[in-house]
Amino acid sequence: MNGPTSAPVLHAQSATPVPGTIRLTVAQALVRYLAAVQVETSEPGKTEALFGGVFAIFGHGNVAGLGEALYQQREQLPTYRAHNEQGMALAAIAYAKAHFRRRMMAVSTSIGPGATNLVTAAALAHVNRLPVLLLPGDSFVSRAPDPVLQQLEDPHDGGASVNDCFRPVSRYFDRIVHPAQLLSALPRAIRVLTDPAQCGPVTLALPQDVQTVAYDYPLSFFEPKVVSWRAPLPLENELQAALDALRNARRPVLIAGGGVLYSDAAATLQAFAQTHGIPVAETQAGKSSVPWDHPFNLGAIGVTGSPAANVLAHEADLVIALGTRLQDFTTGSNSLFANTRVLSINVNPYDALKHDALALEADAGQALHALSRALGDWQADSAWSTRARQQAQEWRDTVQAITGGRPGREHDGLPYDGDVIGAVQRSHQDSANHDICVCAAGTLPAELHKLWRAGIPGAYHVEYGYSCMGYEIAGGLGVKMARPEREVFVMVGDGSYLMMNSEIATSVMLGLKLIIVVLDNRGYGCINRLQQACGTPPFNNMLEDCLQGPAGAPQIDFAAHARALGSHAVHVDDLQQLETALQQARAADSTFTIVIDTDPARTTPDGGWWGEVAIPEVSDRSEVREARAAYEIGKKQQKV
């Protein structure tokens, strides 16, 4: 009879060597497989590792099995230690985004809170169509030490685990309960991670006893494998329908989404716009597809958009949605171009069919090439193209007036986000500005979407699909790992900083310099303004409006806190001091944090569009009733 801790189902295979195989534990096999996968580079005939490394925080469920395997392969597959599981997963996701999904990372955690700390990151990756391999530890399959530390117990389901939380936020989920499962699970995982349409998070839950079980794996399983990036061509019938729509259009507008960058189609898009006289607006994910000073770049689109982009999109007779999932901030909650025909070019059929669009399912670059060849010398109406160039230039002039640091838009009191963005950009002598800006939630994404001048693809890195507070610093770390030769500016509000800041210490430990600019407006300024716009007075958003004890709201010294984590740090009192500190930060050899107090009420008034935020239908407050009336007017513009 087996002893109390044995798991006979896992040890069915003999330890006798089998020809053509190698005996490895599940963890060893998994790590060796990941280390062997290569991806084609832009240089013909050259490859590099698909996985840039593994982030790991060890604990019960991964330290003995996966930890030992990672140690064995540490030269081929580096292991990075972070300070927060969610933070390291966000860094891994940002790494993949900065590589335009061509390279990625894996993340390993313990069984319990370490695993569930990954769920938010998994959702973010799922929403944004970004690859990350999640390897959470799991409970014993044998159930010998039942319940093991950190194990979930469900009286209705003996097989339930906290890792089941990952099922709805993973593109592919598997629980490895036998060593042979790796032979099918790993190829499937790689396929999903590198598929242009299905790309997203993959979760392989790893019970801690299964990780340590040995198995005779075929040697061929670990031979180097090269991933070739797929770029699906358009179907002829869909291409012809798209061509008919374009040829019948006089006032077309292109909307560039993240798919343009992920398909390496930025140069193709720029040439297409120039050749056919079609103006381009950019989503949050697609910003930097077209240089900020391109004559047909209208700027940001939608709720956080420029007046040039929104006016022309609203008046267009054809909107070409290129590689965008058409989320509500892009479409103005389906009101911006509600009465306009949409041609959606997308590698993902789920996204291509949105907004009742004419779908062209294909890689963005391949689709543009095919369309341009067939269109020949066709161009949009010349008056429309001329107007687009004029309005694009007018918007660039407005951006320069806001961010250029010259007289004309002065304001008493504290600076606002646009002033700070301008100072950051002026600190670089290159007008094309190849710095990378990283941000996520709050007011800053709206201001950056309008005002950041991206000179090359990837110079703008804002996570706004999930709008995840806390992404910024961890994301900046991932971007710097991917692009160590570039200056990475993390623009973060005080609210997001307080939610997650521990990866400052990781950046210092790894010698990966970030320049972090903390804009302190003493609370959640963005939601406070939205709250008031919806008719409710300031409540529970700004620190001064929160329920407090006798000591009142804390006076937080963010610079001192950043220094405690190992960063150089300074608090500046005004824009002049900010400009001096930015030069010091550029000259520094390690992470540098700059803190500046900003106005919580002020935003860039130019641009924007209606977006649906539901207002109570009944209220005792007249302000709420007024907001409800305005809301109902907005609803009438909406396509349903």
Secondary structure as GFF3:
##gff-version 3
##sequence-region A 1 640
A	DSSP	three_ten_helix	8	10	.	.	.	ID=ss1
A	DSSP	beta_strand	21	25	.	.	.	ID=ss2
A	DSSP	alpha_helix	26	36	.	.	.	ID=ss3
A	DSSP	beta_strand	37	40	.	.	.	ID=ss4
A	DSSP	beta_strand	47	49	.	.	.	ID=ss5
A	DSSP	beta_strand	51	56	.	.	.	ID=ss6
A	DSSP	alpha_helix	66	72	.	.	.	ID=ss7
A	DSSP	beta_strand	79	80	.	.	.	ID=ss8
A	DSSP	alpha_helix	85	98	.	.	.	ID=ss9
A	DSSP	beta_strand	104	109	.	.	.	ID=ss10
A	DSSP	alpha_helix	113	116	.	.	.	ID=ss11
A	DSSP	alpha_helix	119	128	.	.	.	ID=ss12
A	DSSP	beta_strand	132	138	.	.	.	ID=ss13
A	DSSP	three_ten_helix	162	169	.	.	.	ID=ss14
A	DSSP	beta_strand	172	175	.	.	.	ID=ss15
A	DSSP	three_ten_helix	179	181	.	.	.	ID=ss16
A	DSSP	alpha_helix	182	194	.	.	.	ID=ss17
A	DSSP	beta_strand	201	207	.	.	.	ID=ss18
A	DSSP	alpha_helix	208	211	.	.	.	ID=ss19
A	DSSP	beta_strand	214	218	.	.	.	ID=ss20
A	DSSP	three_ten_helix	219	222	.	.	.	ID=ss21
A	DSSP	beta_strand	225	227	.	.	.	ID=ss22
A	DSSP	alpha_helix	236	247	.	.	.	ID=ss23
A	DSSP	beta_strand	252	256	.	.	.	ID=ss24
A	DSSP	alpha_helix	258	262	.	.	.	ID=ss25
A	DSSP	alpha_helix	266	276	.	.	.	ID=ss26
A	DSSP	beta_strand	280	282	.	.	.	ID=ss27
A	DSSP	beta_strand	297	300	.	.	.	ID=ss28
A	DSSP	three_ten_helix	302	304	.	.	.	ID=ss29
A	DSSP	alpha_helix	307	315	.	.	.	ID=ss30
A	DSSP	beta_strand	318	322	.	.	.	ID=ss31
A	DSSP	alpha_helix	328	331	.	.	.	ID=ss32
A	DSSP	beta_strand	341	346	.	.	.	ID=ss33
A	DSSP	alpha_helix	349	352	.	.	.	ID=ss34
A	DSSP	three_ten_helix	354	356	.	.	.	ID=ss35
A	DSSP	beta_strand	358	361	.	.	.	ID=ss36
A	DSSP	alpha_helix	364	375	.	.	.	ID=ss37
A	DSSP	alpha_helix	382	403	.	.	.	ID=ss38
A	DSSP	alpha_helix	417	426	.	.	.	ID=ss39
A	DSSP	beta_strand	436	439	.	.	.	ID=ss40
A	DSSP	alpha_helix	444	451	.	.	.	ID=ss41
A	DSSP	beta_strand	460	462	.	.	.	ID=ss42
A	DSSP	alpha_helix	471	482	.	.	.	ID=ss43
A	DSSP	beta_strand	488	493	.	.	.	ID=ss44
A	DSSP	alpha_helix	494	499	.	.	.	ID=ss45
A	DSSP	alpha_helix	503	510	.	.	.	ID=ss46
A	DSSP	beta_strand	515	520	.	.	.	ID=ss47
A	DSSP	alpha_helix	525	533	.	.	.	ID=ss48
A	DSSP	three_ten_helix	543	545	.	.	.	ID=ss49
A	DSSP	alpha_helix	558	564	.	.	.	ID=ss50
A	DSSP	beta_strand	568	572	.	.	.	ID=ss51
A	DSSP	alpha_helix	575	587	.	.	.	ID=ss52
A	DSSP	beta_strand	592	597	.	.	.	ID=ss53
A	DSSP	alpha_helix	622	636	.	.	.	ID=ss54
###
